[in-house]
Amino acid sequence: MTTHADTFRDRSVAIAHGNYVGRGGGERVTEELARTFDAPIYYGFGDEQYEPDDIECHSLFNDVFGGRLLKRVYQLRDAYYMYGWRSVPDLYSYDVIIQSGNEPGWYKPREDQTVIKYTHSTPRNAYDKYPARAPQAGLLYEAYTFATEQLYQPVLSYPDLYVANSDVVRRRMRKYWGIPTDDIQIVYPPVETETLGADHAAATPVDEPYYLVLDRLEPTKNIDEIIDAFQAHPDKRLVIAGTGSEEDDLHSQARTLSNVTFRGFVAEADKRALLAGAEALVYAAEDEDFGIVPIEALASGTPVVGPREGFTQYQIADGVTGMLYDRDDGGVESALTRFADDGVSSTASERESVAAQYSVDRFRAEMRAAVETALERTTLQPNVATPPETDTTGKPSHQQRQ
């Protein structure tokens, strides 16, 4: 019987990732892929400060002319990737390439290379978000999305196997990329569930009941909606942990609210304590592809208040492990009222059990199985014909001649 160890023993593996211009869920998945296969990471633009200390990392394009500008402006960066990722000599020496995200999708592999594409999402501006944004969009947006759609289509045949990070993303891959659902495996991102739990609550730095926001302070996370809700609930305390481009604006929004506190960036130990000690995690991210933070909260034994959209609606059992809300029906404010009045029916240990299905060990096992499947699909077997039977004269037998 062939084992995973046998399959990978003589195979060299590299992880190709888009950017290290920040740290988010995509980077966490990329790093766990590298650890799973003991592989280096090759990425486009980025900053060394975001690279993990325990993994060999290589930036491919930081030294190109105009690299600083390309790093900051994502439209220019994406345009450069269409050219830059096509030929990456450093990757040609590997047997297996695992792509994390869409940017490395432009890479043109050797004929005998095995390519697995882990898809965090289809390009959202060009596909699922287009119907809502197009009516108000200008010519630049139209040109950008049209180019993305038309130019990306030809490279969709390069991967030997597709992996989606959620059922929602698999549906988009079928609808917008035309990939059959049966050809896409789902492997949920890894969450360090075993290092989280209610036992961390004793170390929380907050000395009174509180609700928690733990997220990047970016427009798509809709933190402003959460602050508005707590303005209507002055008796409830909100702690916001995270940094991002909207940090100053959110501070200004909450400057008159005594029940809202900003913690900024928090270290891992403080994060675990804050998650475990909160009354609930309050989450408002827009139409999430997956969303790691809600799973971290459940793994900490903490309920989640989140929107009925994206994959978030499938992570939360309404009234059981948390509260779901509709943005056009009172939103966060109504969900907080329901939570305060009714609570949830699950226990902390039951919520931890729900989160266990997203563990790091499960991710590693499923990704190794996925790569093994891709190798089986792409490894050609010799077609050796059996020689015909011959009689004593050396000629094919009568039966063979017939």
C-alpha positions in Angstrom: 0.0 0.0 0.0 1.4 3.4 -1.0 1.4 5.9 1.9 1.6 9.7 1.8 5.2 9.5 2.9 6.0 7.2 0.0 4.3 9.6 -2.4 6.2 12.7 -1.3 9.6 11.1 -0.6 11.1 11.9 -3.9 9.0 15.0 -4.8 10.2 18.5 -4.3 7.5 21.0 -3.4 7.3 24.8 -3.4 4.5 27.2 -2.3 3.7 30.1 -4.6 1.9 33.0 -2.8 0.7 36.4 -4.0 2.0 39.1 -1.6 3.4 39.7 1.8 2.2 43.3 2.0 0.4 42.4 5.2 -0.8 39.5 7.3 -4.2 37.9 7.0 -5.9 34.6 6.5 -4.2 34.0 3.1 -0.8 34.3 4.7 -1.7 31.9 7.5 -2.9 29.3 5.0 0.3 29.8 2.9 2.6 29.3 5.9 0.7 26.1 7.0 1.1 24.8 3.5 4.8 25.4 3.7 5.0 23.6 7.1 2.9 20.7 5.9 5.2 20.0 3.0 8.5 21.3 4.5 8.6 23.7 1.5 9.8 27.2 0.8 7.5 30.1 0.0 8.0 32.2 -3.2 5.9 35.4 -3.2 5.6 38.5 -5.4 5.9 41.8 -3.6 6.1 42.2 0.2 8.0 43.2 3.3 10.3 40.9 5.2 8.7 42.0 8.5 5.7 39.9 7.6 7.6 36.7 6.7 7.5 33.9 9.2 10.8 33.1 11.0 10.6 29.3 10.6 10.1 29.2 6.8 12.4 29.9 3.9 10.9 32.8 2.0 11.8 34.5 -1.3 10.5 37.6 -2.8 10.4 37.5 -6.6 9.8 41.1 -7.6 10.8 43.4 -4.7 13.9 44.5 -6.6 12.2 45.3 -9.9 12.2 48.9 -11.2 9.3 50.8 -9.5 8.8 48.1 -7.0 7.8 50.4 -4.2 5.0 51.9 -6.2 3.8 48.5 -7.5 3.7 47.2 -3.9 1.4 50.0 -2.7 -1.1 50.2 -5.7 -2.9 46.9 -6.1 -4.1 47.6 -9.6 -0.6 48.2 -10.8 0.6 45.3 -8.9 -1.9 43.0 -10.4 -1.1 44.3 -13.9 2.6 43.6 -13.3 1.8 40.0 -12.1 0.3 39.2 -15.4 3.8 39.5 -16.8 6.0 38.8 -13.9 4.5 35.5 -12.8 4.5 33.9 -16.3 8.1 32.8 -16.1 9.7 32.2 -12.7 12.9 30.2 -13.3 13.2 29.5 -9.5 10.1 27.5 -9.6 11.0 25.3 -12.6 13.2 23.0 -10.5 10.3 21.8 -8.3 8.1 18.8 -9.0 5.0 20.2 -7.3 3.8 23.8 -7.1 1.1 24.7 -4.7 -0.4 28.1 -5.5 -2.0 30.0 -2.7 -4.3 32.7 -4.1 -4.8 33.9 -7.7 -1.7 36.0 -8.3 0.6 33.0 -9.0 -2.1 31.7 -11.5 -0.2 33.4 -14.3 2.8 31.0 -13.8 3.3 28.8 -16.9 4.4 25.4 -15.5 6.6 22.8 -17.1 4.7 20.1 -18.8 5.5 17.5 -16.2 5.0 19.8 -13.2 2.1 19.1 -10.9 0.2 22.2 -10.0 -2.4 22.5 -7.2 -4.3 25.8 -6.8 -5.6 26.6 -3.4 -8.3 29.2 -4.1 -9.2 31.7 -1.4 -11.7 33.4 -3.8 -12.2 34.3 -7.4 -11.2 37.9 -8.2 -14.2 39.5 -6.5 -14.3 42.9 -8.3 -14.4 41.1 -11.7 -17.1 38.6 -10.7 -19.4 38.4 -7.7 -19.1 42.0 -6.7 -19.4 43.3 -10.2 -23.3 43.5 -10.4 -23.5 45.8 -7.4 -20.6 48.0 -8.2 -20.8 48.4 -12.0 -23.7 50.9 -12.2 -21.7 53.4 -10.2 -18.3 52.5 -11.5 -16.2 54.5 -13.9 -14.2 53.6 -17.0 -11.1 52.6 -15.1 -13.1 50.0 -13.0 -14.7 48.7 -16.2 -11.4 48.3 -17.9 -9.7 46.7 -14.9 -12.5 44.1 -14.4 -12.8 43.3 -18.2 -9.0 42.8 -18.5 -9.0 40.6 -15.4 -11.8 38.4 -16.7 -10.5 38.0 -20.2 -6.9 37.6 -19.5 -7.3 35.2 -16.6 -9.5 32.7 -18.4 -6.8 31.1 -20.5 -4.6 30.2 -17.5 -7.4 28.3 -15.7 -6.4 25.1 -17.4 -2.9 25.1 -15.8 -3.7 23.6 -12.4 -4.0 19.8 -12.2 -6.3 20.1 -9.2 -8.3 22.9 -7.6 -8.9 23.3 -3.9 -11.4 25.8 -2.5 -11.4 27.2 1.0 -15.1 26.9 1.4 -18.4 25.8 -0.2 -19.1 29.4 -1.1 -15.9 29.8 -3.1 -16.4 26.5 -4.8 -19.7 27.8 -6.1 -18.1 30.9 -7.4 -15.4 28.9 -9.2 -18.1 26.9 -10.9 -20.2 29.9 -11.9 -17.5 32.3 -13.0 -14.6 30.0 -14.0 -16.6 27.1 -15.4 -14.8 24.5 -13.3 -17.1 21.4 -12.6 -18.0 21.2 -9.0 -16.8 17.6 -8.8 -13.3 18.7 -9.9 -12.9 21.0 -6.9 -12.0 19.7 -3.5 -12.8 21.7 -0.3 -10.2 22.1 2.4 -11.1 24.6 5.1 -8.3 26.9 6.3 -6.3 25.8 9.3 -7.3 27.2 12.7 -5.1 26.6 15.8 -8.1 25.3 17.7 -6.0 23.3 20.1 -4.3 26.4 21.5 -7.6 28.2 22.1 -10.2 27.6 24.8 -12.2 28.9 27.7 -9.3 28.2 30.1 -7.6 31.3 28.7 -10.3 33.6 30.0 -8.7 33.8 33.4 -5.8 35.8 31.8 -8.0 38.4 30.1 -6.7 42.0 30.6 -10.3 43.3 30.8 -11.9 43.4 34.2 -15.6 43.7 33.3 -18.0 42.1 30.8 -17.3 43.0 27.2 -18.0 42.2 23.6 -15.1 41.8 21.2 -14.1 42.9 17.7 -11.0 41.2 16.5 -10.3 42.1 12.9 -8.4 44.3 10.4 -9.8 47.8 10.5 -10.6 47.9 6.8 -13.7 49.1 4.9 -15.0 45.6 4.0 -15.0 44.7 7.7 -17.7 47.2 8.5 -16.5 48.1 12.0 -18.4 51.3 11.8 -21.7 49.4 11.8 -20.6 47.7 15.1 -19.7 51.0 16.7 -23.1 52.5 15.7 -24.8 49.5 17.4 -22.9 50.0 20.6 -23.8 53.7 20.5 -27.4 52.4 20.8 -26.4 50.0 23.6 -24.4 52.3 26.0 -24.8 49.7 28.8 -22.6 47.2 26.8 -18.9 47.5 26.5 -17.0 46.9 23.2 -13.3 46.2 22.9 -11.8 46.6 19.4 -8.5 44.8 18.7 -6.8 45.3 15.4 -5.2 47.9 13.1 -5.8 49.0 9.5 -6.5 51.9 7.2 -9.7 53.0 8.9 -8.2 53.2 12.4 -8.2 57.0 12.6 -11.7 57.3 11.2 -13.1 54.7 13.6 -11.4 56.5 16.6 -13.1 59.7 15.5 -16.5 57.9 15.2 -16.2 56.5 18.8 -14.5 59.5 20.5 -17.7 60.4 22.4 -18.5 56.8 23.4 -17.3 55.8 26.9 -18.2 52.1 26.2 -15.8 51.6 23.2 -12.1 50.8 23.8 -9.4 50.3 21.1 -6.6 47.9 21.9 -4.7 48.2 18.6 -2.5 45.2 17.7 -2.6 42.4 20.3 -0.1 39.6 20.8 -1.2 36.0 20.6 -1.5 35.5 24.3 -3.7 38.6 24.7 -5.7 37.5 21.6 -6.5 34.1 23.2 -7.4 35.7 26.5 -9.7 38.4 24.8 -11.4 35.7 22.7 -12.1 33.4 25.7 -13.3 36.2 28.0 -15.7 38.0 25.8 -19.5 37.7 26.1 -19.5 37.3 22.3 -17.4 38.1 19.2 -19.1 40.7 17.1 -18.4 40.2 13.4 -19.5 42.3 10.4 -17.2 41.4 7.5 -18.8 41.7 4.1 -19.7 38.5 2.4 -16.7 36.5 3.7 -15.1 33.8 1.6 -14.4 31.8 4.8 -13.4 33.9 7.9 -11.0 32.5 10.5 -11.8 34.8 13.4 -15.4 33.4 14.0 -13.9 29.9 14.2 -11.2 31.1 16.6 -14.0 32.5 18.8 -16.0 29.3 18.8 -12.8 27.4 19.6 -12.5 29.7 22.6 -15.9 28.7 23.7 -17.3 32.2 22.8 -20.5 32.8 20.8 -20.4 34.8 17.5 -22.8 37.5 16.4 -22.4 37.7 12.6 -24.1 38.6 9.3 -26.3 36.2 7.4 -24.1 36.2 4.3 -21.0 34.7 2.8 -19.6 31.6 4.6 -20.3 33.3 8.0 -23.9 32.2 7.8 -22.8 28.5 7.6 -20.3 28.9 10.5 -22.9 30.1 13.0 -26.0 28.1 14.0 -28.5 30.9 14.8 -29.5 30.8 18.4 -27.3 27.9 19.1 -23.6 28.9 18.7 -24.3 32.6 18.0 -26.7 35.1 16.4 -27.1 35.8 12.7 -28.5 39.2 11.5 -29.5 40.8 8.2 -28.0 44.2 7.5 -31.3 45.6 6.3 -33.3 44.4 9.4 -31.8 46.2 12.3 -28.3 44.6 11.8 -25.9 44.4 14.6 -28.1 46.3 17.0 -31.1 43.9 16.8 -28.7 40.9 17.1 -27.2 42.3 20.3 -30.7 42.8 21.7 -31.7 39.2 20.8 -28.4 37.9 22.3 -28.9 39.8 25.6 -32.6 38.7 25.9 -32.3 35.0 24.7 -28.7 34.0 24.8 -27.6 30.9 22.9 -28.4 27.2 23.7 -25.0 25.7 23.3 -22.3 25.4 26.1 -18.8 26.6 25.8 -17.5 23.0 25.3 -20.0 22.3 22.6 -18.9 25.4 20.7 -15.3 24.3 21.0 -16.3 20.9 19.6 -17.9 22.6 16.6 -14.6 24.5 15.9 -12.5 21.3 16.1 -13.4 20.4 12.5 -11.2 23.3 11.3 -8.0 22.2 13.1 -4.5 22.4 11.8 -4.1 18.6 11.8 -7.2 18.2 9.7 -5.9 20.8 7.2 -2.6 19.0 6.9 -4.1 15.6 6.3 -6.6 16.8 3.7 -4.0 18.9 1.8 -1.6 15.9 1.7 -4.4 13.8 0.3 -5.3 16.5 -2.2 -1.7 16.6 -3.5 -1.5 12.9 -3.7 -4.7 12.9 -5.8 -3.1 15.5 -8.1 0.1 13.4 -8.4 -1.9 10.3 -9.3 -3.7 12.3 -12.1 -0.5 13.6 -13.6 2.0 10.8 -13.2 2.1 8.9 -16.5 2.5 5.1 -16.4 4.5 3.3 -19.1 2.3 1.5 -21.7 4.4 -1.6 -22.3 2.8 -3.9 -24.9 2.8 -7.7 -24.2 4.8 -9.5 -27.0 2.7 -11.9 -29.1 3.0 -15.6 -28.5 5.3 -17.4 -31.0 5.6 -21.0 -32.2 8.9 -23.0 -32.4 9.9 -21.3 -35.7 9.8 -17.8 -34.0 6.7 -16.8 -36.0 3.4 -15.7 -34.4 1.2 -18.6 -33.5 -1.7 -19.6 -35.7 -4.1 -18.2 -33.1 -2.2 -14.9 -33.1 -2.1 -14.9 -37.0 -5.8 -15.2 -37.1 
